[in-house]
């Protein structure tokens, strides 16, 4: 129908490139271009999913079980969506739903989808699942970190954080951060698993600047809230050494973020007690670098208010 209204002299051009048949080609300036129609459709989908997520956050416990089941089934089918934003928004919704699902529903979602074996699974589906797991740990940590799922959740999170696809790896690193904060808030500064610390150190040293940056931002976020207990010095040490190395990174964004992360990791806005205690177990080279960094930038950063930015990339802006 659209093609027939294009002037004959433009027909060949239109067949080669449909988007080139514009309002001016047809003489009808009120006719919209084809490409914006598809863009608008995807934008509307993302907006609807974002709105659904906020509804779930505020009233998830009041949703009729039958409606909730239908919504969950539909969203699970969108975890492998071709559009990144739609896939991410769908994952965010399911992650939020995990706080309100019945035990039977949660078990089904986790074991048949989010925590299921990914052998031979398309990378976009893997990405959707890893995003869902991250948001589920963020929104319902007491359920995901309970005795029934903790071991499997931790293992899956760490596997995701080492994925060859950067989008999967970064969602895995965020999940590590959500898991880490939950452990600190519920069990204290000595509760963080050594496996998590080791994985974060590897991420901070990764050859990909995207991985290094996300790892820094996650650690910055974990320790942003003064109410979150600090870790023991022995757990801080390996992370601090890697962050100090990153203050010399060639990537300016990684370099700048590492300084802000050190400020939060050492709780410099609350004083210098943690920094003074950690210097006792650092090697001389690291101590010298820390002292230099403190003079150059850390002291100034610590005197300024912290950012309110969110690390959750499934919240579309």
N, C-alpha and C positions, 0 to 999 in steps of 0.2 A: 504494500500500500504506500509506504513512504517512498519507495524507489520510483513508482509510477508518476509521482508528482514532481520529480526532478526534471528539468528541461532535457530534451534529447541530447543536446550538445554536451551536457555534463554527465551523461549516463556512463560513459567509459570511465571517467574520472571517479564516479561514485562507486562503481563496481570494484575499482582498485583500492579505494579507501573510503569506507562508509562514513567516517567522521568528517570527511571533506564536504559532504552534502549538507550545507548549513542553510540558515534562514535566508541568507542573501542569494544562495544558489537557486532557491525555489521562488524567490520574489515575495515570500511570506515572512516578514520580519518577526511575526508573533510565534513562529514555529520554533520550539526549542531544539538545541543540538542533541544528537543522540547520546554522546558520551556523558554529559551532565545528568541525563536521566538515570544511568546506571550508578553514577557517583551519588546521586541523591538517594537512591534506593538503599545503598550500603550505609550511607550516613544515617538514614532513618532507622535502619536495623540496629546500628551501634547505639544510637540514642535510646531506642526502646530497651535494649539490653541493659544499658547503664541505669535507666529509670527502674527497671525490674530489680536490679541489684540493690538499689536504695530502698525499695519496698521490702525486699527480703530482710535487709538489715533492721528495718524498723518494725516490721510486723510479720516476720517469718513464722513465728509460733502460732499465728492466728489463721494461717492459710489452710483451707480445707484439704485433708489428706489426699483426696482423689485429684484435686487440682494440682497439688504439690507433686504428685506422682507424674502427672502428664507434663508439667513444666520440666521436671527433672529428666524425663525421657527425651523430650525435645532438645534440651540443652546438651545432653550427652551426645546426641547425634551431630552437634555443631562443633565438637572439640577438634575436628579435623578440617574445619572450614578453610577454603582457599584464602579468604581475606584475613590478614593478620589481626586487624582490629576486632572483627566479629568473633574470631576464635578466642582472643584474649578476653573480650567482654563476656562471652559464654562461660569461659573457665572461671571468671570472677564470680558469676552468679552461682555456679555449682559449689564453688568453694564456700561461699556465704551460706548456701543451703545446708551444708554439712553440720552447721550448728543446730539445725532444726529438724533434721530427718529422724525418723524412728530408728531404733537400733537395727532393725531388719533392713530398712532402706539404706542406712549408712553402710552396713556390711556389704550390700549389693554394689553400691556405687564404688566403694573402695576396692573390693576384691575382684570385681568383674571389669573395672575400668581403670581407676586412678592408680592402683597398685598392681595391676595385672602385668603379666609378662609382655615385654615390648618387642620380642624377637620377631623380625619381619614386618613390624608395624610401621606405617608411613611416618616420616619425621614430623609432619604437621600434627598428627594425632598424638605422637609422643610429646610434642610441645604443649598441646592443649591439656594433656594429662598432668604434665609437670607444673603448669601454671595452676591448675585446679588444686593440686596437692599443696602448693605453696600457700594459696589463699585459705585452704582448709586449715592448715597449721596455724595461720595467722588468726583466723576468726573463731576456730573451735579447738584450741590447743589441748584443752583438758580431755577431749574425746579422741583426738588423733594421737595423743601422747600417753594414753591409758595403756594398761597392761595388754589389752587385746591387739593393739596395732603398733605400739612404740617401736619395736625392733624392725618391723617391716617398713614403717614410715621412715625411720632413720636411714636404713639401708638404701631405700629408693631415693631419698633426698640426696644422699652422698653420690649415688650413681648418676643422678641427673646433673649434679654439679660438675661431673667430669665428662659430660657428653661432648661429642665432637662438634655438634651444632651449637653455635654460640647462644641462640635464643633459648635452647633447652638448658644449657649450662648456667646462664644468668638467672633463669627462674629457679633452678636448683640451688644456686648460691643465696638467693633471697629466702628460699625455704629454710636453708641452714640458719640464716639470721633469725627468722621467726622462731625456729626450734630453740636456738641458743638463748633468746630473750626469755622464752617460757621457762627453760631450765633455771636460769638465773633468778627469775622472780619467784619460782616455787620451791627451789632447793638450795639457792645461795651460790656464792662465788666459786665454790669448789666443784660444782655439779656438772660443768660443761665437759662433755666427752673429749678425750684426747684425740679421737678420730676427727672430731669437728675442727679442733684447733689445727691439726695437721693438714686437713683439707683446705682450710682458709689460708694457711701459709702458702700452700701450692698455688692457690688461686691468685694470691697477691704477687706471686712470682711468675705467673703465666705469661707466655710470649704475646698473647693478645691484650692490647691495651683496654679493650672493652671488658674483658674478664677482670683485669686488675682494677679498673675503675669501679665496676659494680661491687667487687669484693670490699673495696675501701668504703663505698657508700653504705653498704650493709652494716659494716662494723660501726661506722659513724652513727647510724640509726639505732643500733642495738644499745649503745651507751649514751644516747642523746638525753634520755630521761634520767635525771639524778636519782629517781626512785628505784631504778634498776640497780641491783647490787653490782659492785665491781668484782672482777675476777681475782683470783689469787695471783700473786706476782709471777709464779712459775708458769701460769697459763698466759699471762700478758706478754712475757718476755719474747717468745718466738714471733708473735704478731707484731710487736713493736719493732723488732729488728727488721722485719720485712717492710714495714711502713717507713722506717728511716731510710732504707735503701731506695724506696719509691720517691722520697723527697728529692732524689737526684735523677728521676726518670726523664727521658727525652720528651715524653708527652706532657705538655704543660697542665692539662686538666688532671691527669693522674697525679702529677707532682703537687698541685694545689690541694686536691682532695685528700691526699695522704696527710698533709699538715692538719687539716680540719679533723680528720679521723683520730690522729694522735691526741689532739686536744680533748676529745671525748673519751678516748680509751684511758687516758691518764687523769681524767676528771679535773682538768686544769681550771675550769670555771669555778670549781668548788675549793680550789687551793692546790698546793704543790706537794702535799703529803705523799700521794701515790708515786709521783715522779721521783721524789727523794728516796723512797723505799726501793723502787725498781733499779735505781742506779747502783745499788749495792750488789746486784746480781748480774749486771750487764758487763760485757767485756770493755776494755778501755777504748777501742775504736768506736763502738756504739755509743758509749758515754760521751765521747768527744763530739760525735755527730748530733746527739740529742741536745747537748749544751749549745752547740752552734745554731741548731734549728730553733731552739727556744729563744735565743737572743734575736734571731733574724725575723721570726714570724709567729711562733706559738704563743708568746706572751701577748702580742697584739690581738691575735685571733681570740684568745681566751677572754679578753676584755670586752669583746663585742657580743651582742645577742646571737644565739644560734638560729639557724634556718629552721623553718617549719615544713620543709619539703618532705614529700612522701616517697618511699622507695617502691611502692606497689605500682607496677607498670600496667596493671589491668584496669586501673581507674583511668578512664579516658578523659583527656582534657582538650 
